[in-house]
Amino acid sequence: MVREARGRRRRERPRQLTDVRPGFSERQAQRKRRYFAIMGPALVLIVLAWNVVRLYSVTAAVVMSAVAAVLPPVAAIVANRHEDR
């Protein structure tokens, strides 16, 4: 364990004993986690924008929708990025 500035601890990554890339299933799982980590907030933004926020401000709902519209391509690019580069 390594101490950080604020007293919190973070785990050290285990040392790799080989230069072999992780297996396909591990890489696929990592890509899915990244994709859903970005798409989850996009879905939340759309649902909140048109079910809650529009009651108070249509402009804010449209802005939230615009942000949510940008996230799917970003999620695809991030999820399909290769680790080798």
HUMO-V349713 format. One record per residue. RES is the residue in one letter. SS is DSSP state (H for helix, E for strand, C for the rest). PHI is phi in radians with two decimals (none if undefined). D_LAST is the distance of its C-alpha to the last C-alpha in Angstrom with 2 decimals. Layout:
{{RES SS PHI D_LAST} {RES SS PHI D_LAST}}
This chain:
{{M C none 28.74} {V E -2.16 27.92} {R E -1.48 29.99} {E C -1.75 28.64} {A C -1.07 30.71} {R C -1.62 32.56} {G C 1.53 33.62} {R C -1.35 31.23} {R E -1.89 29.52} {R E -2.22 25.97} {R C -1.41 24.91} {E C -1.40 22.91} {R C -1.27 20.11} {P C -1.14 21.46} {R C -1.25 20.28} {Q C -1.47 18.44} {L C -1.68 20.61} {T C -2.52 18.27} {D C -1.66 14.80} {V C -1.24 15.11} {R C -1.16 12.77} {P C -1.07 14.85} {G C -1.13 17.02} {F H -1.03 16.72} {S H -1.13 19.28} {E H -1.18 17.59} {R H -1.14 14.32} {Q H -1.11 16.72} {A H -1.11 18.75} {Q H -1.11 15.96} {R H -1.11 15.11} {K H -1.11 18.88} {R H -1.08 19.40} {R H -1.09 16.99} {Y H -1.07 18.67} {F H -1.26 22.12} {A H -1.17 21.56} {I H -1.60 21.16} {M H -1.30 23.70} {G H -1.01 26.31} {P H -1.07 26.99} {A H -1.09 27.11} {L H -1.12 29.82} {V H -1.09 31.64} {L H -1.05 31.65} {I H -1.12 33.22} {V H -1.11 35.77} {L H -1.15 36.79} {A H -1.04 36.95} {W H -1.73 39.40} {N H -1.94 41.34} {V C -2.15 41.84} {V H -1.14 40.73} {R H -1.06 42.40} {L H -1.19 45.73} {Y C -1.82 45.33} {S C -2.73 43.26} {V H -1.17 42.22} {T H -1.07 40.17} {A H -1.12 38.09} {A H -1.14 37.67} {V H -1.18 36.45} {V H -1.11 33.94} {M H -1.07 32.67} {S H -1.16 32.42} {A H -1.13 30.48} {V H -1.11 27.90} {A H -1.14 27.80} {A H -1.26 27.36} {V H -1.38 24.16} {L H -1.16 22.55} {P H -1.02 22.20} {P H -1.13 19.82} {V H -1.10 17.74} {A H -1.08 17.86} {A H -1.15 16.79} {I H -1.15 13.74} {V H -1.15 12.73} {A H -1.19 13.71} {N C -1.65 11.89} {R C -1.19 8.43} {H C -1.47 6.16} {E C -1.31 5.61} {D C -1.25 3.78} {R C -1.47 0.00}}
